[in-house]
Amino acid sequence: MKSEKTKRLAKKYVVSGRVQGVGFRFFVERWAGQLGICGYVKNLWDGTVEVYAIGDGDSHEQLKLRLAEGPGAARISGVSESDEAVDKRYTRFVIEG
């Protein structure tokens, strides 16, 4: 049985603050690629950014740290997290919308 650290998990993160128009989606795409995470990042109508990520537990821990930092021009006020079902259509990480 795989441990939580190595099992593929899906999570949705919603990042709030000044996160649109500051290169946040490109920042997330770069980190997701380095961490071996599949999924997407997109801007939402309310000014937040949604990240759907599939990866192992260690990768999620690292990604969440990066989301809380953001790129230099961003100002993060919060990162919410929820468990999601793994969507096998995502075989790489993409910017949507």
C-alpha positions as CSV (number, residue, x, y, z in Angstrom):
1,M,0.0,0.0,0.0
2,K,1.3,3.4,-0.9
3,S,1.9,6.0,1.8
4,E,0.3,9.4,1.6
5,K,3.7,10.8,0.7
6,T,3.9,8.7,-2.5
7,K,0.3,8.2,-3.5
8,R,-1.1,10.4,-6.3
9,L,-3.6,12.8,-4.7
10,A,-5.7,15.6,-6.3
11,K,-6.3,18.9,-4.5
12,K,-7.9,22.2,-5.4
13,Y,-6.3,25.4,-4.1
14,V,-7.9,28.8,-4.3
15,V,-5.5,31.7,-3.8
16,S,-6.7,35.1,-2.8
17,G,-5.2,38.5,-2.6
18,R,-3.4,40.4,-5.4
19,V,-2.9,37.4,-7.6
20,Q,-4.2,38.4,-11.0
21,G,-2.1,40.5,-13.4
22,V,1.1,39.8,-11.5
23,G,2.4,36.6,-13.3
24,F,0.9,34.3,-10.8
25,R,-0.3,31.6,-13.3
26,F,3.1,31.5,-14.9
27,F,4.7,31.2,-11.5
28,V,2.5,28.3,-10.6
29,E,3.0,26.6,-14.0
30,R,6.8,26.7,-13.5
31,W,6.7,25.3,-10.0
32,A,4.2,22.6,-10.9
33,G,6.5,21.5,-13.7
34,Q,9.5,21.3,-11.4
35,L,7.5,19.3,-8.8
36,G,6.1,16.9,-11.4
37,I,2.5,18.0,-10.8
38,C,-0.3,17.7,-13.4
39,G,-3.4,19.8,-13.5
40,Y,-4.2,23.4,-14.2
41,V,-4.2,27.0,-13.0
42,K,-6.8,29.6,-13.9
43,N,-8.1,33.0,-13.0
44,L,-11.6,33.1,-11.5
45,W,-14.1,35.9,-12.0
46,D,-13.9,37.0,-8.3
47,G,-10.2,37.9,-8.5
48,T,-8.9,34.7,-7.0
49,V,-6.8,32.0,-8.8
50,E,-7.8,28.3,-8.8
51,V,-5.2,25.6,-8.9
52,Y,-6.1,21.9,-9.5
53,A,-3.1,19.8,-8.8
54,I,-2.4,16.0,-9.0
55,G,0.8,14.9,-7.3
56,D,2.2,13.0,-4.4
57,G,2.1,14.3,-0.8
58,D,5.5,15.8,-0.8
59,S,4.8,17.7,-4.1
60,H,1.6,19.1,-2.6
61,E,3.4,20.3,0.5
62,Q,6.0,22.1,-1.7
63,L,3.4,23.6,-4.0
64,K,1.3,24.9,-1.1
65,L,4.4,26.7,0.3
66,R,5.0,28.3,-3.2
67,L,1.4,29.3,-3.5
68,A,1.6,31.1,-0.2
69,E,4.7,33.0,-1.4
70,G,3.7,33.8,-4.9
71,P,5.8,35.8,-7.3
72,G,7.3,39.1,-6.1
73,A,4.4,41.4,-7.3
74,A,1.7,39.2,-5.7
75,R,0.3,39.8,-2.3
76,I,-1.3,36.6,-0.9
77,S,-4.0,36.9,1.7
78,G,-5.1,33.3,1.8
79,V,-4.8,29.8,0.3
80,S,-7.7,27.4,0.8
81,E,-7.3,23.7,0.0
82,S,-9.8,20.9,-0.7
83,D,-9.4,17.2,-1.6
84,E,-10.6,16.3,-5.1
85,A,-11.0,13.2,-7.2
86,V,-8.0,12.5,-9.5
87,D,-9.0,13.5,-13.1
88,K,-6.8,11.3,-15.3
89,R,-7.3,13.6,-18.3
90,Y,-4.6,15.8,-16.9
91,T,-1.2,14.4,-17.9
92,R,0.7,17.7,-17.7
93,F,0.2,21.1,-16.1
94,V,-1.5,23.8,-18.1
95,I,-2.7,27.4,-17.8
96,E,-6.4,27.6,-18.5
97,G,-8.5,30.7,-19.4
